[in-house]
Amino acid sequence: MAKVFTLLQRREGWSWPEFSDYWATTHKDHALDLARAGFFSGYVQNHLTIGLPGSTWPAADGIPEIWVPSIDSLADLAASEIYQQGAGRDEANFTSGTVDSYISADSPEAGLTEISLSNPCIRHLLLLHTNSQKQIDEIVGCLDWCDQGQAPDLLITASATDPDIQCVVVSGFWPNLTAAHKGASAMAALLLELSDVYPVSAGVYEARTVVNPLTGKWS
């Protein structure tokens, strides 16, 4: 099993509600076609609720997560007619066209239960580039000083376009937006104090489960 995070920015001229509504309806249907065809067993749409104003961290407007059988199976998905005529073609209708994806090999995830049982749920997602195991260890040590919310996860991913680029994905779940924003802001500020760590995206998101990664059932 492998997992893919993709960073989406809304199409120029579109408001955030327009982007979110389109993604949650029209594009969701295209994604479900892929799930029905067996290309992935889990799909979560993370809709940006609030970024981190005043910080240097950018924020993706949306971050889809998909669970696929293997990293190799992604090539079959991308080459499929269902994708090319459906979700792939539709991306240009609501996104900027710039898409960055990060892939994680099979890793345990503390947040699966939260995603599966609470729909929607509030979480933080912080993504940052690193270039050494030492930096990853420093990130882990830094986060140990923080309130990371419930079911915190730290996943090591690689860029889909350049496997040599490592991206750490930090996730956790919260009871409300206020707590989530406070926690994410504190973590983001501390992480920026580390050397050679490059912010990619940070924000508080509403996670909407479309295909349950534990059961494979869709809504």
N, C-alpha and C positions, 0 to 999 in steps of 0.2 A: 504494500500500500504506500502511496506517495500523496503529497498534499501540495497544492499550488495556491499562492497568494498573488493576486493581480491588482495593481494600483490603477484606478481609473480617475480621470479628470473629466468634468462635464464639457460638453460641446460649447464652443464660443457662442455667446449670446443667450445661452440657456441659464435660467435661474436654477438654484439648487433644488427647489421643489419639483420643477419640470424634469430635471435629471432623475431625481429619486423616484418619481411616479412612473416614468417611462421604464426605468430599470426594473421596478417591482411588478410591472404588468406585462408590457409587450416583450421585453427582453427575457423576462422570467419564463415565458412560454417557450421561447427558443431553447433556453437552457434545459427545460423539462424534456424536450424532444431528445436531447443528448442523454439525459438520465434514463429515459425509457429505452433507448437503444443500447444501454449498458456501458456507456463510456465513463460514467462516474457514479459513485455510490453515496456521495455527500455533497451538498451545495448550500453554502450560507452567504447571504448578502449582508455586508456590513455597511450601513448607511451612515455617513458622517453626521453627527449631531452638533459637535463643536470642536474646533481646532484648539490650538494653544496660543491665543492672542498675546502679542508682546514677546513671543519667543522666536527663535530663528528656525524652528521646525516647520516645514511645509506640511500640508495635510491632503491626502487623497480624498476626493469626494465620495468614492466608493471603493471597497475592497472585497471582491468576491473570493471565497475560499472553496476549492473543490478537492475532493478526495478521489483519487484514481487508482486503478489496480497496480500500476508501476510507473516509474519515470518513462520507460520505453513506450508505454501505451499512449503517452501524450502526442507522439507523432501520428499515431493512428487517428486520434481524435481530430487533430488539426487537418489531416488529409481527407477526412470523411466529407461526403457530400452534405450530410445533415448539418455539419458545422459550417462549411463554406457557404452554403445557400441559406443558412439560418442565423445562428448566433454570430458567426464571424462577419457576415455581411452587415448585420444589424448594428454592430458596435459603432460604425461610423455615423449612425443616426442620432446617437446621444452622447458620445464621448469625443474627446479632443483628437483621438486617433493615436495619441502617444500612450502606449501600454507597456508597463514594466511588470514582469512576472518573476516570482521567486519560488523555488521548488525545494521541498523538504522530503528526504527519504523517510522510511518508516521510523516514527518516533512516538513514544508514549505521550499522550496529551491529557493533562488534568482537566481541561475545559470542555471535553466532550459531553460530560453529563450536563453541564450548565446549558450548552447549546441545545441538547436534545430535550431537556425537560422544561426550559423556560423560553418561550417564544412569543414576542421578541425579548431580548435581554440587553442590558447595558454593559459595555466593556470598553477597555482602552486597547489600542493597538499602536505600538511604537516599533518602527523599523529603522535600523541603522546599519551602515556598512562597517565591516571590520576587516583586518587583513592578517590576523594572527590568533592563535589559541590563547596567547597571553592576554590579548585584549578581551577575548570572550570571558576569561577568568575574572578580569577586572570588572566587566559588566555585571557578572553574577555577584561579585562581592559588593558592588555599588548598590544593586537592587536589594540585597539582604538588609540594607539600612532603611528600606522604604516600605510603606504599606502598599502591597501589590494587589490588594483586593482579594476576591475569592478565586480559587482554582487557578492560581497564576501559572503561566507557561512561558518557557523560553525555548524557541525553536531555532536551529541553525539551518539556514536555507542558502541556496546558490542561485545566482541570476540565471534566468532561462537563456539569455543571449551570451553570457560569459561565465562559465562554471567556476572560474577563478575568483569571481567576486562573491564574497560571503556577505550575507545579510542576516542579522539577528532580529527575530520577531518576538516582541514582548507583549504578552496578553494577560488580561485578568478581568474579572467580572465584579460589578458593583450594584448596590441596592438602589442607587439614584444618581442623577446626573451631577449633582453638586459634589458628592463624594468621589465620583469618577474623575471629574475635572481636577479636583484638588490632588488626587493621587497621581494622575497622569502628569500634571504640571510639575510635581515634586520629582518624579522619576526623570522626566525629560531634562530638568535643570541639572540634576546630578550627573546624568550621562554625558552632558555637554562638557563637563569638567575633565573628562577623560581624554587622554591624548590619542590622536589618530582615529577618532570615532566620527563618522560622518552621518548626520541626520538625513533620513530619507522621507519619513512621514510619521506624524504623530497626531492622535486625536481621540475623541470619545465617540463611539459608534453604537448604533442600534443594530444588533445582530438579529437578522431574520432568517430562520431556518427554512429552506425550500425543500431540500432533500436531507432527511435525518441521517447523519453519518454513522449512527449506531444501528439503525434499523434498515436503512436504504429506502424508507417510505417517503413519499413526497406529498406536499400539501398544495 
